[in-house]
Amino acid sequence: MATHIDLNCDLGEGYGAWTLGEPGADDALLDVVTSANVACGFHAGDPSIMAARCATAVARGVAVGAHVGYRDLVGFGRRRLDVPADVLAAEVAYQVGALQAVAWTVGARVGYVKPHGALYHRIVHDEEQALAVVAGIAGVDPGLAVLGLPGSAVLRCARAAGLRTVTEAFVDRGYRADGTLVPRGLAGALVTDPDEAAARAVALVRDGVVASVDGVDVPVAAESLCVHSDTPGAVPVARAVRVALLAAGIELRPVVP
């Protein structure tokens, strides 16, 4: 049983006057989580949002990570795009560098990278795209860590390139028996009940398993747990997860300070 865990959240996912999720959710979540995955402008996010989220994160002792995705504002980065490997590597480097620069202006530091949406899921198995993502990250800063799904191609490629890797699990997403996530739009894709999410979080840390929609427990070795700011009821879900973990004697701290 682990004695501590990181709690990360995808946020900063508005753009200009457009916001995603409930009003004020990002600020509320930054009171709860220990790591913030900040959108870097390709699937969502803009410079002012990036600066605001980084400033709040550093003020509250929350670690900052770059949440990189396909260049797909219209589809929120959830559409599978066939991007050439060299282009993808450059686009990942561009996003990471942009957040690093903005974070620096408000006294924050980017410590890790977590891919978003369709890119995240594709590089679980797609070796070529995984290598491109790793090349983009390593080219900017080989000291950055990479967050991803346990057993994924991107974590394997990152380790081979000498990058630190961090495994994560999702408390607000449904799992299939093979350890992958239930695709959004299908029954069981989201976990929105705070008590259910909290129980899943404790089981993940204490027992290393998560219940799948197929009725079997799936082994998951996670160093970080994720909640999404656009999940309905994201704030009460995250709060319930934090309370349950602390009540179980599990310390919350950033995995990448």
C-alpha positions in Angstrom: 0.0 0.0 0.0 1.3 3.4 -1.0 1.6 6.0 1.7 1.2 9.0 -0.6 -0.2 9.9 -4.0 -0.3 12.9 -6.4 -3.7 14.3 -7.4 -3.6 15.9 -10.8 -6.2 17.8 -12.8 -6.6 18.9 -16.4 -7.5 22.6 -16.4 -7.1 26.0 -18.0 -9.2 24.6 -20.9 -11.0 27.8 -21.9 -10.2 30.0 -24.9 -10.8 33.8 -24.9 -14.4 34.3 -23.8 -15.2 30.6 -24.1 -15.0 28.5 -20.9 -15.3 24.8 -20.3 -16.8 23.3 -17.2 -18.5 25.0 -14.4 -17.7 28.7 -13.7 -14.9 29.0 -11.1 -14.1 25.3 -11.2 -10.4 25.8 -12.0 -9.8 28.0 -8.9 -11.8 25.6 -6.7 -9.9 22.6 -8.0 -6.6 24.3 -7.4 -7.5 24.3 -3.7 -7.8 20.5 -3.9 -5.3 19.0 -6.3 -1.5 18.8 -6.0 -0.6 19.0 -9.7 -2.2 21.2 -12.5 -2.1 20.1 -16.1 -2.4 23.4 -17.9 -3.7 23.5 -21.5 -1.1 25.0 -23.8 -3.2 26.6 -26.6 -3.6 23.8 -29.1 -6.7 22.0 -27.8 -7.6 24.8 -25.4 -6.0 27.6 -23.4 -4.6 30.9 -24.3 -1.7 33.0 -22.9 -3.8 34.9 -20.4 -5.5 31.7 -19.1 -2.2 29.9 -18.9 -0.7 32.8 -16.9 -3.7 32.9 -14.5 -3.7 29.2 -13.8 0.1 29.1 -13.3 0.0 32.0 -11.0 -2.8 30.5 -8.9 -1.0 27.1 -8.9 2.3 28.5 -7.6 0.6 30.6 -5.0 -1.1 27.4 -3.6 1.9 25.1 -3.8 0.5 23.1 -6.8 2.9 21.7 -9.3 2.5 22.8 -13.0 2.6 20.5 -16.0 2.1 21.1 -19.7 -1.1 19.6 -21.1 -0.2 19.1 -24.8 -2.5 18.0 -27.6 -3.2 17.9 -31.3 -3.8 21.3 -33.0 -7.6 21.0 -32.7 -9.4 23.8 -31.0 -12.6 23.0 -32.8 -12.6 19.4 -31.6 -11.1 20.1 -28.2 -8.2 17.8 -29.1 -10.5 14.8 -29.0 -10.3 14.0 -32.7 -7.7 11.6 -34.0 -5.5 13.5 -36.4 -2.8 12.0 -38.6 0.0 14.4 -37.9 3.5 13.5 -39.4 6.0 12.6 -36.7 8.3 15.5 -37.3 5.4 18.0 -37.2 4.0 16.4 -34.0 7.4 16.6 -32.3 7.7 20.3 -33.2 4.2 21.0 -32.1 4.7 19.3 -28.7 7.9 21.3 -28.3 6.1 24.5 -29.2 3.4 23.9 -26.6 5.8 23.0 -23.8 8.0 26.0 -24.6 5.0 28.3 -24.6 3.8 27.2 -21.2 7.4 27.4 -19.8 7.7 31.0 -20.9 4.3 32.0 -19.6 4.9 30.2 -16.3 8.2 31.9 -15.8 6.6 35.3 -15.9 4.4 34.5 -12.9 7.1 32.6 -10.9 6.0 29.1 -11.8 8.0 26.3 -13.3 6.9 23.5 -15.6 7.9 20.1 -14.2 6.2 17.5 -16.4 4.2 16.9 -19.5 0.9 15.1 -19.9 -0.7 14.6 -23.4 -4.4 15.3 -23.8 -7.4 13.6 -25.4 -6.9 11.8 -28.7 -3.2 12.2 -28.5 -3.0 10.6 -25.0 -5.0 7.6 -26.2 -3.2 7.2 -29.5 0.3 7.0 -27.9 -0.8 4.2 -25.6 -0.2 1.9 -28.6 1.2 4.0 -31.5 4.9 3.8 -31.3 5.7 6.3 -34.0 3.5 9.0 -32.5 4.8 8.2 -29.0 8.4 8.6 -30.2 7.5 12.0 -31.7 5.9 13.2 -28.5 9.0 12.1 -26.5 11.3 13.8 -29.0 9.4 17.0 -28.7 9.6 16.9 -24.9 13.3 15.9 -24.7 14.3 18.5 -27.2 12.9 21.2 -25.0 14.0 19.9 -21.6 15.2 16.4 -20.8 14.5 17.1 -17.2 10.8 17.1 -17.7 8.8 14.0 -16.6 6.1 12.4 -18.7 2.7 11.4 -17.3 0.8 8.6 -19.0 -1.1 5.3 -18.8 0.7 2.4 -17.2 2.1 0.1 -19.9 1.8 2.7 -22.6 4.1 3.1 -25.6 4.8 6.8 -24.6 6.1 5.8 -21.2 8.2 3.1 -22.6 9.7 5.5 -25.2 10.3 8.1 -22.5 12.2 5.7 -20.3 14.3 4.7 -23.3 15.1 8.3 -23.9 16.2 8.8 -20.3 13.1 10.8 -19.2 11.4 10.3 -15.9 8.0 8.7 -16.2 4.9 8.9 -14.0 2.0 6.5 -14.2 -1.5 7.7 -13.6 -5.0 6.4 -13.1 -8.4 8.1 -13.5 -10.9 8.4 -10.7 -13.7 10.0 -12.9 -13.4 7.7 -16.0 -14.6 4.2 -16.6 -12.2 1.4 -17.3 -12.4 -1.6 -19.5 -11.0 -5.0 -18.6 -7.9 -4.4 -20.7 -7.0 -1.4 -18.6 -7.9 1.2 -21.2 -10.6 3.9 -20.7 -14.2 3.5 -21.9 -14.5 5.9 -24.8 -16.4 9.1 -24.1 -20.0 8.9 -25.3 -20.4 5.3 -24.3 -22.2 4.1 -21.2 -19.9 4.0 -18.1 -17.4 6.5 -19.6 -17.7 9.0 -16.7 -17.8 8.6 -13.0 -19.7 11.6 -11.6 -20.8 10.3 -8.2 -18.4 11.8 -5.6 -18.7 8.8 -3.2 -18.0 6.3 -6.1 -15.0 8.3 -7.2 -13.6 8.6 -3.7 -13.9 4.8 -3.2 -12.1 4.2 -6.5 -9.3 6.5 -5.4 -8.7 4.7 -2.2 -8.8 1.3 -3.8 -6.3 2.5 -6.5 -3.8 3.6 -3.8 -4.5 1.0 -1.2 -5.0 -2.1 -3.4 -3.7 -1.1 -6.8 -7.0 -2.0 -8.6 -9.9 -0.3 -10.2 -13.3 -1.8 -10.9 -14.0 -2.1 -14.7 -17.3 -1.8 -16.5 -16.9 -5.5 -17.4 -17.2 -6.4 -13.7 -13.6 -7.3 -13.0 -11.0 -5.5 -11.0 -8.1 -4.2 -13.2 -4.6 -4.0 -11.7 -3.3 -0.4 -12.0 0.0 0.8 -10.6 -0.4 4.6 -10.4 1.7 7.3 -8.9 -0.8 10.0 -9.7 -4.6 10.1 -9.8 -6.4 12.4 -12.3 -9.7 14.3 -12.2 -11.0 16.3 -15.1 -12.3 19.9 -14.7 -15.0 19.3 -17.4 -16.5 16.2 -15.7 -20.0 17.1 -14.4 -19.6 17.9 -10.7 -15.8 18.0 -11.0 -15.3 20.1 -7.8 -17.4 17.9 -5.4 -15.8 14.8 -7.0 -12.3 16.1 -6.4 -13.1 17.2 -2.9 -14.6 13.8 -2.0 -11.5 12.1 -3.4 -9.1 14.3 -1.3 -11.1 13.8 1.9 -11.3 10.0 1.4 -7.6 9.7 0.7 -6.6 11.8 3.7 -9.0 9.8 5.9 -7.3 6.6 4.7 -4.0 7.9 5.9 -2.7 8.7 2.4 -0.7 11.8 2.0 -1.3 14.1 -1.0 1.8 15.6 -2.6 3.1 16.4 -6.1 4.9 13.6 -7.7 7.0 16.2 -9.6 7.6 19.2 -7.3 
